[in-house]
């Protein structure tokens, strides 16, 4: 009998121990996770009652705010920068990346906030200020018109994103009502073409190839080259220029300005795969750029090792290249920073209701891509491309602009994509721009004029 009592007692003790351990696990170890779970009714109620912070442009203009418990967009033109906030469909862009501040879950430890929490009052979220300038964003919108594409403008010195336009865009304040239409639209209005769009860059990539060749002393700016027929054949594959250079023999600087595919295909073979990969990686190509918002990893090639034909094609911007407009703006800005690669950012501050700064974005560097001398040479190349080459439609009166056109393969049977990257003023760069007009054709005819208008607006803002 004593043994039976002892056995039952032991079983009860084990049971109580298991219950205690389970209770401790759920109440202590898993408590924070449960408290913040999206399905927790208290969390849902707190989100409904919370006063979500605003998203502002750099001048203090409201871009997104809450009115009568609903998130509204004051400026849909900035939709892909602010993102959307929906209890049904989630969050994107700034609404997602800085939700902890906007929602008020992370705030300053002030007496006011403590009193509000103790009193059971609703949370008050922080205001998040972007580096965007709404005036420049709207200027980019006017410049691109009704075309699909993207425009991104970087402050060369800091890496701040001062304009980030993806078209078509949408109204984040009507996301719940318009979701079915938006999600099924073939134009993909919910897709941020600036940081997530991946395109063949066309001849804008010649800036990377030229920089790699100059920096590794494979060629010099004054090296004479020859392209008399506008075509060449590599291992049975014919490569042609979209427009034959005006002279059969010229220096390498003009090969860039006149965008000779023939010369750059031959240069790619001289560079070799290893150097091509190394320099592409220095510019950040081959991975996702570090950025507060969603980005897609860019790619030099999917094939290893590269064939001679693929290497030659890559060198003049075709092949298997897939690059975002944001990445190409970073490439342009690198030449304006003497070879230093900027780390782009779009959030300036998150400021609590009491004025405390909870977060501050800071300029950063992704490393050195080229020497300062190579970067200076590339600036001269870009200036030549606008002043004597195919980039003339990006020229501005009284300001020296540098740039590079690009015409890139799109979908078979449809027109090419139109590209342009630019710097201004080229003698002391302040802004770097990348523009893509989807199915726009020649970069000189479509993307270059958009760049001109955007740079003109940016420089007038001061």
N, C-alpha and C positions, 0 to 999 in steps of 0.2 A: 504493500500500500504506500509506504514512504517513497519507494522508487517511482510509483505512478504519479504521486503528488509532485515529486521533484521534476519529473519529465514534463508534466503539465505546466508547472511554474516556469521551467526553462523555455517552453514554447511561448508562454505569455511574454516573458522577458525579450525573447528574440523578436516577437511580433511588435512589442512596444518600441524596440530599437529600430526596427525597419520603418515603423510609422514616423518615429522621430527623425530618422534620416531623410525619409521622403518629404516630410514637412519642411525640414531645414533646406533641402535641395530646392523645393519650389518657392519657399518664402525668402530665402537668402540668396542662393546661387543664381536661380532663374528669375528672381523678382525684377531686376532691372529690364531684362528682355521682355517679360510679360507686361510690365508697366508701359513699355513703349511700343508694344505690338500694334500694328495697324488695326487689328480686329478688336482690340480692347475698347469696350464702350466708353470708358473714361477718356481714352485717348481721342476717340472720335468726337466726344462732347467738348473736350478741351480745344480741339482744332476748330470746331464750329464757333466756339465762344472767343477764340483768340483774335486779336487785332493784328493781322499779318502786316509786316512792314512793306514799305513801298520800294520799288526799283526806280532809280533816278538816272538821268544822264549826267554828264560831267558838270553841266551848268545848273543842275537842280531841277530840271524839267521831269515831271512824273511820267514814267513809261508804263508802269503797272502799279495798281493799287487796289485796295478792297473797299467796296461800297455796298452798304446794306447786306453784309455777309457774303458778297459775291466778288470774285476776283475779276477785275476789268482791265482792259488794255487801253491806255490813253493814246498809244502810238503803235498800231499794228505793224508799221514799217520796221520796228525793232523786234518783231516777234521771235526771230531765231536767236536773238541775244538774251531777251528776258526769259523766253521759254513759256510754257503754260503750267498752270496749277489746277488740277482737277481731282476731286475725291474719287471719281470714277476711273479716270484714265491715267492718273499719276502726274508726274512732273518731268520737266526737261530743262536744259540750259541753266540759267541763273536760278530759276525757281527751284531747281533740283540741287545744284551744287552748293547753294547757300541757304538751303531750307532751314538748317539749324539756327541761323540768325534771323531770317525772315519770319519764322514761326514763333520766335521768342524762346525756344528751348535753350538756347545759349545766349545769356545776357549778362549784364554787369552786376556785380554783387553790391548793389547800393541799398540803402535803407528803404527807399521807395519800392524797389522790386521785392524786397523781403516782406514789407508790410502788405503788398498786393497779394503775394502768395499766401501769407497767413490768413488774410481776409477772404481767400477763395476767389479773388477777382480774376478776370480774364488776362491771359498773357498778352503782352505787347511786344510785337516783333521789331527787329532792327530795320532801319532803312539801308538798302544796299545801293551804293553809287557806282555806276559803271564808268569806264574811261571813254565810252562812246560820246560823240557830239551829235545831238539830234539834228542840228542844222546840216551837218555834213552827211548824215545818214539820208536825209530827205533829198539832198543834192544828188547823191548817188542813185537814189530811186528815180529821180527825174532823168538823169543821164542814161540809165539803163532802159527806161521807158517800159513798154509792154513785153520786152524780151525776157526769156528765161536766162538765168545766169547768176553770177555772184560778183560782188565788189568788196574788197577788204583793203583798209588803209591802216598802216602802222606808223606810229611816231618812231622815227629811226633811233633817236637817242635813248628812249625808254623801253621800247617794245610794246607800248600801250596800243590797243586796238581802238582807233578813233572812229572807224566806220566798219560795219560788218553787215552787208546786205545780201540776202538770199531771196531770189524771186523764182516762182511766185511765193508770197508769204500769206499769212492767215491772221485772223483776229483771235488771239488767245482768250478773249472774254466770251467768245461764242463757241468755244471748243466742244462743250457737251452737246449743244444743239447741232453743230455742224460735223460731228465726228465721222459719221458714216460717209458723208460726201468727201471730206478731207482725206480720210484713210483710203478711199478708193480712187481718188483723182490720179490719173496717169502723170500729171505734171508734178506730183509729189511735193505739195506745198508744206508738209510737215518736216521735210528733209532740209537740214542746214547744209547747203552747198558749200559754204565757206570752209568749214572745218571737217565736214563728213564727206563731202563730194570728192570722188576720186576720178580724175580725168587723165588722158594722155596729154602731156604738157606741150607737145609740139616744139617749135623752135625756141620757146622761152627757156627750155632746158639747155640750150646751147650756152647760156650763161654759166651753168655749172661745169660743162665740158671745157669751155674756154678758160675758166678760172683754174681748173685742175691742170690743164696743159701748161698754162703760164706759170703757175706756182711750182710745178715740178720740172720746169725748164725744158719741156718737150718742144716748145715753140716760143717765139717772141712776137711782140706786137708788130714789128717791122719785117718779119719773115715773109718773103715773097712766095705766093702760092699760085696755082694755075687751075682754072676751071673753064676751059675754052668751049666745051660743048653743052654744059649744063647737065651732064649725066655721067655715070660710071657704073661698072659692074663688079660686084664682089662675090666670088664663088657662085657665079651664075645668076645672082640677084641684081636686078637693075635698080639703081638709085638715081633719082632726078631732082633737080631744083624746081621749086614751085614757080620761080621766076629767074631766068638766067642773069647772072651778074653783067653789068654793062661793059666790062672789059674782061679779056681772057686771063690776064695776069694782074694781080693786085696783092697788097699786103694782108696779113692775117686780121688786122683791125677791120678792114673792109669786108673780109670774108664773114665776119660777125655782122657788120652793118647790113650787108647784102644777103645775109642768111643763106650761105651756100651749103646745101646738104652734102654736096660732093666733098668739099674740103673737110667738113666736120665728120663725115663717115670715115675718111682716111685718117683723120686725127684720132678718132676713137680706137682704131687699130694700133696706132702708135702708142697711145696711152696704155692700152691693155686693160683687161678686166679687173685686176687687183687694184690698180690706181683709180679706175673709175668707181669701183665700189667704195674705196677708202674715202675719196673726196665727197661722194654722195652722202656717206654716213656723217661726215663732218658738218654738212649742212642740215642734218637731221632727217635725211631721207632714208626710208627703210624701217621706220617705226612710227608710232603715233607721237606727234608733238606734245610735250607737256603743256597743258592748257586747262583752264578751269572748266570749260564746257566740253561736251562730247566731241571727240576727234576720231578719225579713221586712220589706221596705220598706212603710211604711204609705202610704195614699193618700187625698187629699181628694176627688178626682174624676178620671175618665178623659176627661171632655168639656170641650173648650175651644173657644169660650167657653161658660160655663154658661148654660142657659136660666133664665128667671125661676122656673119650677117647680122646676128642679133646685137653684137657689140657695136657694129657700125650704125645700125638703126637707132640704138639707144643714144649714141653720141649726138645725133641731131634731133632727138626728142620724140622718137616713135618707139618701136619695139614693144616691150611689156611694161613700160613705165606707167604708174598710176600715182598721181600727185594731186593734193588739194590746193585750192587757191591760197589758203592760209600759209601753206608751206612755201609756195612760190613768192608770196609777199615777204616771208622771212629770208629767202634767198636774196631778193632785191635789197632788203634792209641791211643784210650782211655787208654788201659792198659799200653802203653808206656809213658803216661803222668800222671801216678799216679791217675787214675780215672777221670781226667778232660777231658771232651768231646770237641774235637777241632771243630771249625767252618771252614769247608773246603773252600778254595778260589783258583781261577785260574788266576785272573788278578792282575798283580803287579802294573803297572802304565799306565796312559794315559798321553802322553807328547806332548804338542803343538809344532808346527814347530819351534817356537823361544826358545824351551827348557823348558818352564814352565811346571811343573807337575800339571795337571788338576785333576788327580785322583790317589790315592794310596791305594792299598789293604793292609789290616792290619790283623794280627792274632787276632783270637777271640775265645771265649769259649761258648759252649752251656749249660754249667753247670757241676755239679759234678754227675757222675753216681755211683761211688763206693768210698770207702775209699782208701787211698794210700796203706794200708796193703793188702786189697783185690786185688788191681791191681798188687802188687808185687807177690802175690800168683798165680794170673792168668798168669803172665809172666813165673813163674816156671812151671806151668802146660803146657804152650805152648812149652817151651823148652823140657820138658819130652816127649811131643807128637812127636817131631822131633827126639829126641835122643833114645827113647825106644818104641815109638808108631808107628802109621801108617804114620807119616809125614816125614819119613826118606829120601824120595826123594827130600826134600827141603833143606837138609843139605849142608853146605858149609865148605870146609877145612879152619881151622884157625879162623872161625867165628861161634859163637853160634847163631843159628837161632831158633826162636820159631814160632809155627804155629798150625793150625788145619785144618784137611781135612774135606771135605763134599761131600756126594753123595746124590743128590736130585732128587726126582721124576720129570719127564718132561712130555711129551705127551704120553698117553697110546700107547704101541706098539713100542716106540722108546727108545733108551738107556737113562740112567739117565744123569743129568748134573753133571759135575765135578767141585768141588769148592776147594779153599784153601785160607786161610787168614794167613798172616805172619808178623813177627816183626824181625828186625835185626839192629845192634847186640842186642841180648836179654838182655844183662847186662846194656846197655846204648842205648836204641832204637833210631835210626835215621830215619828209614823208616818203614812204614806200607804198606802192600800190600794186595789187594784182586784180585783173579783170578777166572774167570768162563770159562770153556770150555763147550759150549753147546753140549749136547748128547755125552759127552766124557767118561761117565762111572765113574769108581772109582776116587775119588779125589786124592788118593795117587798115582795113575798111570799117570794121565794126568795133573791136575792142579798144583800138587806139583813140578814137574820138570820145568814147566813154571815159577813158583815163584822163584825157585833156580836161574835160569838164569837172571831173572829181578833183584833180590836182588844183585846178583854178579855184574851186570853192574852198579847198583845204588851206591854200596859201592866203586867201582873203580873210579867213577866220583869225589869222595871226598865230 
